[in-house]
Amino acid sequence: MSLYGIEKAIVSYPDNRVALDAQVAFPGRLHALAWMNPTLPSAADEFRGLCSEGAVSGLKLHPLFNAYTANDECVFPLMEECVMRDLPVFVHSGHPPFSLPWSIGQLAQEFPKARVVMVHMGHGHGVYIQAAIDVARSVGNVWLENSGMPMHTKTREAYFRVGAERIFWGSDVPFHHYAVEILRTEVSGLEQSQLEDVFCNNIRKFMGW
């Protein structure tokens, strides 16, 4: 992070203790999300416990990894907790059948007071990337994060079509490299002040940093 000028990072891991221990080891730099599997009966109670400890900065949902659709009713108790606590929800996107942009949009519509981040904004498929932009444009409580998304011009398109405050830069380290992810956004066609929004200003405001 220091080598590439990254001041803060949002981290998550299927074993929440790994992310929480990292957060303790690097206070103020790493901010842990609670990775919850909503198909487990204990998920809501476990999430409440983590929230009551003040240990997490939001919720991470990975419908592909845990095999459920993003808009499945099993997700609803966790969403209700996030709305009540004003915690953001980060949802992996881009892989059928579980994590398609349309399903994430439907989840956000079901909970209009939730702040839903579509991580990877459709990921590696052009159809899903365009869908991520279209969904976020029509559903006002969806934000986009661009890690691992290969189409550099789509970051610029999202900035202007979805909203200047509703797209963030992301790295998806360790699956992608900081240098590659940074350059892809730098060559997106945005001006310097707009790049500062994507790299820094927007996520600071969104997370309340």
C-alpha positions as CSV (number, residue, x, y, z in Angstrom):
1,M,0.0,0.0,0.0
2,S,2.8,2.4,0.9
3,L,4.7,1.7,-2.3
4,Y,1.7,2.7,-4.4
5,G,0.4,5.6,-2.3
6,I,-2.6,3.8,-0.8
7,E,-3.6,5.5,2.5
8,K,-6.5,3.2,3.5
9,A,-8.0,-0.1,2.3
10,I,-11.2,-1.9,2.8
11,V,-10.5,-5.6,3.5
12,S,-12.6,-8.8,3.8
13,Y,-12.0,-12.5,4.0
14,P,-14.3,-15.6,4.4
15,D,-12.9,-16.1,7.8
16,N,-13.7,-12.7,9.5
17,R,-11.0,-13.2,12.1
18,V,-8.3,-12.8,9.4
19,A,-9.7,-9.4,8.4
20,L,-10.3,-8.3,11.9
21,D,-6.8,-9.2,13.0
22,A,-5.3,-7.3,10.1
23,Q,-7.4,-4.3,11.0
24,V,-6.0,-4.4,14.6
25,A,-2.5,-4.8,13.3
26,F,-2.7,-1.7,11.0
27,P,-5.1,0.6,12.8
28,G,-6.5,3.4,10.7
29,R,-5.2,1.9,7.5
30,L,-7.2,-1.3,7.1
31,H,-11.0,-1.3,7.6
32,A,-12.7,-4.7,7.8
33,L,-16.0,-5.7,6.3
34,A,-17.9,-8.6,7.8
35,W,-18.1,-11.4,5.2
36,M,-21.3,-13.1,5.9
37,N,-22.9,-16.2,4.3
38,P,-26.7,-15.4,4.5
39,T,-27.6,-19.1,3.8
40,L,-26.4,-20.0,7.3
41,P,-29.0,-19.7,10.1
42,S,-26.5,-18.0,12.4
43,A,-25.5,-15.2,9.9
44,A,-27.7,-12.4,11.2
45,D,-26.8,-13.1,14.9
46,E,-23.1,-13.3,14.1
47,F,-23.3,-10.0,12.1
48,R,-25.2,-8.3,15.0
49,G,-22.4,-9.4,17.3
50,L,-19.7,-8.0,15.1
51,C,-21.6,-4.7,14.7
52,S,-22.2,-4.4,18.5
53,E,-18.5,-4.7,19.0
54,G,-17.9,-1.9,16.6
55,A,-15.4,-4.1,14.8
56,V,-16.6,-3.8,11.2
57,S,-17.2,-1.0,8.7
58,G,-19.8,-2.7,6.6
59,L,-21.1,-5.9,5.1
60,K,-19.5,-8.0,2.4
61,L,-21.7,-10.3,0.3
62,H,-20.2,-12.8,-2.2
63,P,-23.1,-14.5,-3.8
64,L,-20.9,-16.5,-6.2
65,F,-18.6,-17.8,-3.5
66,N,-21.4,-18.8,-1.2
67,A,-23.9,-19.8,-3.9
68,Y,-27.0,-17.7,-3.5
69,T,-28.6,-15.0,-5.7
70,A,-28.0,-11.4,-4.5
71,N,-31.7,-10.7,-4.2
72,D,-32.6,-13.9,-2.4
73,E,-34.7,-13.4,0.7
74,C,-32.0,-15.0,2.9
75,V,-30.1,-11.8,2.4
76,F,-32.9,-9.6,3.8
77,P,-32.1,-9.9,7.6
78,L,-28.6,-8.8,7.0
79,M,-29.8,-5.9,4.8
80,E,-32.2,-4.8,7.6
81,E,-29.3,-4.7,10.1
82,C,-27.2,-2.6,7.7
83,V,-30.1,-0.1,7.1
84,M,-30.7,0.2,10.9
85,R,-27.0,0.8,11.5
86,D,-26.3,2.8,8.3
87,L,-23.6,0.4,7.3
88,P,-22.7,0.0,3.6
89,V,-23.1,-3.3,1.7
90,F,-20.5,-4.4,-0.7
91,V,-21.7,-7.1,-3.2
92,H,-19.5,-9.1,-5.6
93,S,-20.8,-8.8,-9.1
94,G,-20.3,-10.2,-12.6
95,H,-20.7,-13.9,-12.5
96,P,-23.8,-15.9,-13.4
97,P,-26.1,-17.1,-12.1
98,F,-25.6,-15.7,-8.6
99,S,-24.0,-12.2,-8.8
100,L,-25.5,-10.5,-11.8
101,P,-25.9,-6.7,-11.8
102,W,-29.7,-7.0,-12.2
103,S,-30.1,-9.1,-9.1
104,I,-28.0,-6.6,-7.1
105,G,-30.1,-3.8,-8.4
106,Q,-33.3,-5.6,-7.3
107,L,-31.8,-6.1,-3.9
108,A,-31.1,-2.3,-3.7
109,Q,-34.6,-1.5,-4.8
110,E,-36.0,-3.8,-2.1
111,F,-34.0,-1.8,0.5
112,P,-34.0,1.8,-0.8
113,K,-32.4,3.2,2.4
114,A,-29.4,0.8,2.0
115,R,-26.1,1.9,0.5
116,V,-25.2,-0.9,-1.9
117,V,-21.8,-1.0,-3.7
118,M,-21.6,-3.2,-6.8
119,V,-18.0,-4.5,-6.5
120,H,-16.2,-4.9,-9.8
121,M,-19.1,-3.2,-11.6
122,G,-19.9,-6.3,-13.7
123,H,-16.3,-7.6,-13.7
124,G,-14.9,-9.0,-17.0
125,H,-18.0,-9.4,-19.2
126,G,-18.9,-6.4,-21.4
127,V,-22.6,-7.1,-21.1
128,Y,-22.5,-7.2,-17.3
129,I,-20.3,-4.1,-17.2
130,Q,-22.8,-2.2,-19.2
131,A,-25.6,-3.6,-17.1
132,A,-23.8,-2.4,-13.9
133,I,-23.8,1.2,-15.3
134,D,-27.4,1.0,-16.4
135,V,-28.6,-0.5,-13.1
136,A,-26.7,2.1,-11.0
137,R,-28.0,4.9,-13.2
138,S,-31.6,3.8,-12.6
139,V,-31.3,2.7,-8.9
140,G,-30.1,5.7,-6.9
141,N,-28.7,3.7,-3.9
142,V,-26.2,1.7,-6.0
143,W,-22.6,2.8,-6.1
144,L,-19.9,1.2,-8.4
145,E,-16.4,0.0,-7.6
146,N,-14.2,-0.7,-10.6
147,S,-11.5,-3.3,-9.5
148,G,-10.9,-6.0,-12.0
149,M,-13.1,-4.4,-14.6
150,P,-11.0,-4.4,-17.8
151,M,-12.7,-1.7,-19.9
152,H,-11.0,1.5,-18.9
153,T,-13.4,3.8,-20.7
154,K,-16.3,2.4,-18.7
155,T,-15.0,4.2,-15.6
156,R,-15.3,7.5,-17.4
157,E,-18.8,6.5,-18.7
158,A,-19.9,5.6,-15.1
159,Y,-18.6,8.9,-13.8
160,F,-20.7,10.9,-16.1
161,R,-23.8,8.7,-16.6
162,V,-24.2,7.4,-13.0
163,G,-22.8,10.3,-11.1
164,A,-19.5,11.8,-10.2
165,E,-19.8,10.7,-6.6
166,R,-21.0,7.2,-7.2
167,I,-17.9,5.4,-8.5
168,F,-14.8,4.3,-6.6
169,W,-11.5,2.9,-7.5
170,G,-10.6,-0.5,-6.1
171,S,-7.6,-2.9,-6.4
172,D,-9.0,-6.4,-5.6
173,V,-5.5,-7.2,-4.3
174,P,-4.2,-9.9,-4.2
175,F,-6.1,-11.1,-7.3
176,H,-5.0,-8.0,-9.2
177,H,-1.9,-5.7,-9.0
178,Y,-2.0,-2.1,-7.8
179,A,0.0,-0.9,-10.8
180,V,-2.4,-2.4,-13.3
181,E,-5.5,-1.2,-11.5
182,I,-4.2,2.3,-11.0
183,L,-3.1,2.7,-14.7
184,R,-6.5,1.4,-16.0
185,T,-8.3,4.2,-14.2
186,E,-5.6,6.8,-15.0
187,V,-6.1,6.2,-18.7
188,S,-9.9,6.2,-18.5
189,G,-10.2,9.7,-20.0
190,L,-11.0,11.6,-16.8
191,E,-9.3,14.8,-15.9
192,Q,-7.1,15.1,-12.8
193,S,-9.8,16.5,-10.5
194,Q,-12.2,13.8,-11.6
195,L,-9.5,11.1,-11.1
196,E,-9.2,12.4,-7.5
197,D,-12.9,11.8,-7.0
198,V,-12.6,8.2,-8.2
199,F,-9.4,7.4,-6.4
200,C,-10.0,9.2,-3.1
201,N,-12.7,11.8,-2.6
202,N,-15.8,9.6,-3.2
203,I,-14.8,6.7,-1.0
204,R,-13.8,9.1,1.8
205,K,-17.2,10.7,1.8
206,F,-19.0,7.4,1.4
207,M,-17.2,5.7,4.3
208,G,-17.2,8.9,6.5
209,W,-13.4,9.0,6.7
